């Protein structure tokens, strides 16, 4: 009695099993790595807002200081969002009829705040205090990117726990002079004080964070 299957069937069966194994490995990698990817973390994602506010125009173009709108950033955990009245101190005099700013005018008229969509979000169980980071020499762009040159505000960094731990394990290189805290395009150069000098200046001792229990006690 002759063979039921030709010899070539062994080859194709082996190839099919190999491809199936590779597919399972690839699927497992995607499931494992996807939550840690920039896409999953929505990095470079700019959510739709009630008004397409441009930091590039207001900060880089007009020179408005970050603290004019985010006036609690130095004293509070939350930097604060400007009330509609802050916007209208200027826009009651300029661009008074612009259709783009109709939601702002309606907000003031109806005494109802604009609802901005959060860009740089962290999990609800995470407590982040802006004021202490500012006080210790961490610039806005360390977490928010070069906001002053963003036409539309997008999430620039992942803000994962690993992102935070990398900074807390070695904060020195990420600190900057006080007059550069709000300069989101600033980079270190030859005139920048050494990390050790900045650590001493801000009273921020070098820490070696090896596990989450140091913060979550």
BELNORCOR-V52221 format. One record per helix or strand of 2 or more residues. SS is the DSSP state (@ for helix, = for strand). FROM is the first residue (numbers start at 1). LEN is the number of residues. If there is no record, write none. Layout:
ss=(SS:SS)
from=(FROM:FROM)
len=(LEN:LEN)
//
This chain:
ss=(@:@:@:@:@:@:@:@:@:@:@:@:@)
from=(8:55:66:84:99:130:141:147:161:172:178:195:212)
len=(27:7:4:8:12:6:4:3:9:3:3:8:3)
//
